[in-house]
Amino acid sequence: MTLSKQELIDKKKELDLQIAKLLEFTVVSPTFKALPDEGKNKWRKQLSTMGDMSKQLGDSIAALENTAED
């Protein structure tokens, strides 16, 4: 199954919103601050992984744009 360019854009936007919410949680939430280091590291790893996924989606979108221009 191949996703269309618009589907990739939509997925990236959704993921970027989730990243923003998680980032806010890790910066300002008293709940996050109260976690032990192991718990904090799990959330930070998830944030990093989501960032990697967003970058990959961006690269895929760019590749489709470059293909369309050829």
N, CA, C and O of each residue as an XYZ file, in Angstrom:
280
protein
N       0.837     -1.174      0.000
C       0.000      0.000      0.000
C       0.883      1.239      0.000
O       1.790      1.365      0.823
N       0.621      2.125     -0.901
C       1.359      3.374     -0.985
C       0.455      4.517     -0.560
O      -0.679      4.639     -1.024
N       0.971      5.346      0.327
C       0.201      6.502      0.771
C       0.396      7.651     -0.205
O       1.477      7.829     -0.767
N      -0.647      8.415     -0.398
C      -0.547      9.585     -1.261
C       0.230     10.677     -0.531
O       0.401     10.632      0.687
N       0.687     11.638     -1.289
C       1.418     12.763     -0.712
C       0.566     13.450      0.359
O       1.074     13.784      1.429
N      -0.710     13.662      0.085
C      -1.577     14.337      1.047
C      -1.735     13.515      2.329
O      -1.784     14.073      3.425
N      -1.814     12.200      2.189
C      -1.911     11.351      3.378
C      -0.644     11.459      4.227
O      -0.714     11.487      5.456
N       0.505     11.518      3.568
C       1.760     11.683      4.297
C       1.800     13.033      5.008
O       2.218     13.120      6.162
N       1.369     14.073      4.320
C       1.324     15.410      4.917
C       0.407     15.413      6.133
O       0.755     15.970      7.174
N      -0.756     14.797      6.006
C      -1.713     14.741      7.113
C      -1.137     13.973      8.299
O      -1.291     14.392      9.446
N      -0.474     12.852      8.027
C       0.117     12.053      9.100
C       1.224     12.834      9.804
O       1.346     12.779     11.027
N       2.028     13.559      9.031
C       3.102     14.356      9.619
C       2.532     15.477     10.486
O       3.039     15.733     11.578
N       1.502     16.136     10.018
C       0.879     17.201     10.819
C       0.340     16.646     12.133
O       0.535     17.246     13.190
N      -0.329     15.514     12.066
C      -0.875     14.878     13.267
C       0.244     14.500     14.236
O       0.143     14.737     15.439
N       1.307     13.912     13.697
C       2.437     13.519     14.526
C       3.105     14.741     15.142
O       3.474     14.722     16.317
N       3.263     15.796     14.363
C       3.895     17.009     14.887
C       3.065     17.640     16.010
O       3.626     18.217     16.941
N       1.752     17.536     15.930
C       0.904     18.019     17.028
C       1.119     17.172     18.288
O       1.183     17.703     19.397
N       1.229     15.875     18.110
C       1.477     14.986     19.244
C       2.845     15.272     19.860
O       3.004     15.243     21.081
N       3.826     15.547     19.005
C       5.167     15.886     19.484
C       5.115     17.171     20.312
O       5.719     17.247     21.382
N       4.403     18.163     19.824
C       4.300     19.435     20.547
C       3.670     19.222     21.927
O       4.125     19.801     22.913
N       2.632     18.398     21.996
C       1.985     18.127     23.284
C       2.925     17.384     24.229
O       2.997     17.700     25.417
N       3.638     16.404     23.703
C       4.564     15.646     24.539
C       5.724     16.528     24.986
O       6.168     16.438     26.131
N       6.210     17.371     24.100
C       7.283     18.285     24.469
C       6.834     19.216     25.590
O       7.568     19.443     26.552
N       5.630     19.748     25.457
C       5.094     20.610     26.512
C       5.012     19.845     27.839
O       5.368     20.374     28.893
N       4.541     18.600     27.774
C       4.454     17.767     28.967
C       5.825     17.613     29.625
O       5.943     17.721     30.845
N       6.857     17.363     28.821
C       8.188     17.133     29.391
C       8.834     18.409     29.908
O       9.777     18.345     30.696
N       8.350     19.557     29.482
C       8.958     20.821     29.901
C       8.245     21.420     31.110
O       8.900     21.905     32.033
N       6.921     21.394     31.117
C       6.202     22.154     32.149
C       5.377     21.319     33.125
O       4.919     21.846     34.138
N       5.180     20.064     32.854
C       4.279     19.268     33.689
C       4.902     18.896     35.036
O       5.998     18.336     35.082
N       4.208     19.205     36.122
C       4.673     18.748     37.431
C       4.682     17.221     37.521
O       5.505     16.642     38.230
N       3.773     16.580     36.807
C       3.731     15.111     36.788
C       5.027     14.555     36.218
O       5.604     13.617     36.768
N       5.489     15.145     35.095
C       6.744     14.697     34.494
C       7.905     14.950     35.446
O       8.762     14.087     35.638
N       7.925     16.128     36.033
C       9.033     16.491     36.933
C       9.102     15.571     38.142
O      10.177     15.379     38.710
N       7.979     15.002     38.540
C       7.941     14.118     39.699
C       8.366     12.687     39.375
O       8.576     11.883     40.284
N       8.490     12.369     38.110
C       8.866     11.009     37.725
C      10.314     10.716     38.095
O      11.145     11.623     38.131
N      10.615      9.445     38.370
C      12.025      9.077     38.553
C      12.745      9.208     37.206
O      12.110      9.251     36.152
N      14.058      9.268     37.257
C      14.841      9.452     36.028
C      14.515      8.407     34.965
O      14.460      8.727     33.777
N      14.299      7.164     35.380
C      13.977      6.098     34.421
C      12.689      6.422     33.666
O      12.617      6.237     32.451
N      11.689      6.897     34.370
C      10.429      7.276     33.735
C      10.601      8.460     32.802
O      10.048      8.474     31.702
N      11.367      9.457     33.237
C      11.629     10.621     32.383
C      12.347     10.198     31.107
O      12.028     10.673     30.018
N      13.314      9.305     31.251
C      14.079      8.860     30.079
C      13.200      8.126     29.068
O      13.422      8.239     27.863
N      12.213      7.382     29.539
C      11.295      6.691     28.622
C      10.500      7.702     27.800
O      10.339      7.532     26.591
N      10.002      8.755     28.453
C       9.251      9.786     27.728
C      10.160     10.523     26.752
O       9.748     10.842     25.637
N      11.391     10.795     27.166
C      12.337     11.486     26.273
C      12.686     10.616     25.061
O      12.824     11.115     23.944
N      12.823      9.329     25.298
C      13.110      8.412     24.181
C      11.930      8.377     23.218
O      12.116      8.370     22.001
N      10.722      8.356     23.761
C       9.535      8.374     22.900
C       9.503      9.661     22.082
O       9.196      9.634     20.890
N       9.817     10.781     22.716
C       9.843     12.060     22.017
C      10.878     12.043     20.891
O      10.612     12.530     19.792
N      12.035     11.492     21.162
C      13.089     11.388     20.153
C      12.657     10.501     18.984
O      12.879     10.839     17.822
N      12.043      9.373     19.303
C      11.577      8.455     18.264
C      10.511      9.114     17.389
O      10.519      8.969     16.166
N       9.608      9.828     18.024
C       8.567     10.528     17.270
C       9.186     11.598     16.379
O       8.729     11.805     15.255
N      10.225     12.282     16.868
C      10.929     13.263     16.051
C      11.578     12.618     14.835
O      11.548     13.174     13.737
N      12.164     11.441     15.037
C      12.754     10.700     13.918
C      11.688     10.321     12.889
O      11.913     10.410     11.682
N      10.532      9.900     13.385
C       9.435      9.533     12.477
C       8.963     10.749     11.678
O       8.691     10.643     10.482
N       8.869     11.892     12.335
C       8.438     13.107     11.661
C       9.436     13.497     10.566
O       9.050     13.897      9.468
N      10.721     13.372     10.890
C      11.744     13.686      9.891
C      11.632     12.747      8.692
O      11.744     13.184      7.547
N      11.413     11.471      8.949
C      11.284     10.499      7.864
C      10.081     10.816      6.990
O      10.158     10.733      5.764
N       8.971     11.178      7.619
C       7.795     11.568      6.836
C       8.104     12.802      5.993
O       7.711     12.876      4.828
N       8.803     13.764      6.578
C       9.191     14.959      5.832
C      10.076     14.616      4.642
O       9.916     15.175      3.557
N      11.010     13.694      4.851
C      11.885     13.252      3.753
C      11.081     12.563      2.655
O      11.352     12.756      1.470
N      10.096     11.763      3.047
C       9.255     11.076      2.063
C       8.421     12.073      1.258
O       8.255     11.925      0.047
N       7.903     13.079      1.940
C       7.125     14.118      1.257
C       8.020     14.864      0.276
O       7.628     15.110     -0.865
N       9.223     15.226      0.718
C      10.164     15.934     -0.150
C      10.527     15.089     -1.366
O      10.647     15.612     -2.474
N      10.703     13.793     -1.165
C      11.038     12.894     -2.280
C       9.907     12.878     -3.306
O      10.149     12.892     -4.513
N       8.682     12.849     -2.815
C       7.534     12.880     -3.747
C       7.476     14.204     -4.507
O       7.145     14.238     -5.692
N       7.798     15.279     -3.817
C       7.808     16.587     -4.482
C       8.877     16.655     -5.543
O       8.654     17.198     -6.625
N      10.053     16.101     -5.236
C      11.141     16.091     -6.206
C      10.826     15.203     -7.404
O      11.202     15.520     -8.533
N      10.140     14.100     -7.161
C       9.744     13.199     -8.243
C       8.728     13.874     -9.150
O       8.770     13.703    -10.369
N       7.819     14.638     -8.565
C       6.787     15.330     -9.349
C       7.382     16.406    -10.240
O       6.832     16.728    -11.293
N       8.532     16.971     -9.803
C       9.159     18.033    -10.593
C       9.960     17.472    -11.756
O      10.189     18.180    -12.737
N      10.392     16.216    -11.673
C      11.206     15.616    -12.739
C      10.439     15.360    -14.007
O      11.003     14.859    -14.979
